[in-house]
Structures are given as structure tokens and as C-alpha cells.
Amino acid sequence: MDHEDRFINLEIKLAQQEDLLDELNKTIYRQERRIDGLEAMVAKLADHVRTLRDAGQAPLNERPPHY
């Protein structure tokens, strides 16, 4: 394999690595947005439970009907 072929192979590998890095960054961005949404949902649920508890309407810890 001559130097030109080696150089071409390195360029191909570099391009593939750049594509992979871009896809990984996109995936991390989507996951971060999803996590932010889930954290907001958990905070709302916690506030709702606190509101119910403070109003004397705490959620019941009853067993589900299939027990």
C-alpha cells in the first residue's frame, strides 16, 4: 500500500469519526432535552403530592385490587 492509499484511508476514517461524533452529540442533546422534561414532570408531581398532603388529601397507600 503506498502513501497515497494510506492517506486516503486516513481521510475516510477521519470523516467516519466526524460523522459518528456528530451523531453522538445529537443523541446526547436529545437525551438531555428528554431528561429536562422528565425532571420538570417529576417536580410538578412532587408539588401536586405536597399540595394534596397539605390539604389533608394525601394519596392512599392501598393495595391494588389484584391483591
C-alpha positions, -999 to +999 in steps of 0.1 A: +000+000+000+016+033-010+014+066+009-014+080-012-036+050-004-028+053+033-036+090+033-070+083+016-078+056+041-070+080+070-092+107+054-120+082+051-116+071+087-115+107+099-147+115+080-164+085+096-152+095+130-166+130+125-199+116+114-200+094+144-192+122+168-219+144+152-245+116+157-234+111+193-237+148+200-272+148+185-281+118+207-268+134+238-287+166+230-320+147+226-314+128+258-307+160+277-339+175+264-358+144+274-342+143+309-351+180+314-387+173+305-388+143+329-372+163+357-399+190+352-426+164+352-413+149+385-411+184+401-448+190+391-458+156+405-439+163+437-456+197+440-490+181+434-484+155+461-473+182+485-504+202+478-526+172+484-508+163+516-511+199+529-548+199+521-552+167+540-558+146+509-526+125+509-526+097+484-538+065+498-514+036+503-540+010+495-531-023+478-542-026+442-574-046+437-555-076+424-541-084+458 
